[in-house]
């Protein structure tokens, strides 16, 4: 990803902010409450080039850096977090293809991904294997020039709408250590088709929040894909766990950005309402108890932003950033849930009404605590990295 000048970054982020305020905010709650995929908004995102933000210019993308992408995600989430979810799996898949793919895979997939013609999902979770990724059971067995896939995936965001799936499978179930038997496959499928040869997509999972963008099961039963589907070609066999974990590191920066976006929206709604609502003869913003809440909310949002930028800038510099991205994800997502609740409390009874945006944000926030590794697991990852850094020799 190319480094971006600060002035250029400001212009790009301002363009996305304008799109969000004019096109997204007026309709987001309608789409969310109907749990409807926002096709018109997605088409506008394609025209803005958002599907190819980090894809190199030589492949038709904008070639921007992770920091710029993260700030774009802040703005999209500020309008409606589900729009950031439309992009997230696509972004991770494109990065994996650019980083680990063969020249042929880059040429084949990245240009249509940059335009949004090809939309990618990213699937590793199974019903019995969430945080313990190495426990996946989905099998892909070699049969001549093809792989035959059997098994089920769970919580595949964009799994129905997508025409490409970055899929983690076991190609050698007896390998030790376990992760050495895992491979990443690029699976092409028909978008928005529930029944196709070897693949069934049941109705989308019903969720508390994070609506509009679908989360689905993917049921593979004898699905055939060419052996050229292995990410990285023959050298990629057995490397899938490493490839997916590289994607997850980027995803944690993205999750932090989304948390900052929804928390910012909650704070803006709360501080606006606090100045409009009167109690005991004056706006509630003049009461110290409300002022303290607002001060704490804004401070924690800014702290989260700085953690996110530290992680993204380190990654942009080509350095290892799993500790920084983990800290950003942990702090920002816990912050977002807290700020969403405080915003609801400032709104009082109206905060519980579907007429106000804070109830939607309150329902969206918890999924970020669970995504890209639960925060419980995240703390263990952070601790391991700290022990490595401060090891006593």
Secondary structure, 3 states (H helix, E strand, C coil): CCCCCHHHHHHHHHHHHHHHHHHHCCCHHHHHHHCCCCHHHHHHHHHCCHHHCCCCHHHCCCCCCHHHHHHHHHHHHHHCHHHHHHHHHHHHHHHHHHHHCCHHHHHHHHHHHHHCCCCEEEECCECCECCCHHHCCCEEEEECCEEEEEEEEEEEECCCCCCEEEEEEECCCCCCCHHHHEEEEEEECCCCCCEECCEECCCCCCCCCCCCCCEEEEEEEEEEEEHHHECCHHHHCCCHHHHHHHHHHHHHHHHHHHHHHHHHHHHHHHHHHHHHCEECCEEHHHCHHHHHHHHHHHHHHHHHHHHHHHHHHHHHCCCCCHHHHHHHHHHHHHHHHHHHHHHHHHHHHHHHCCCCHHHHHHHHHHHHHHCCCCHHHHHHHHHHHHHHHCCCC
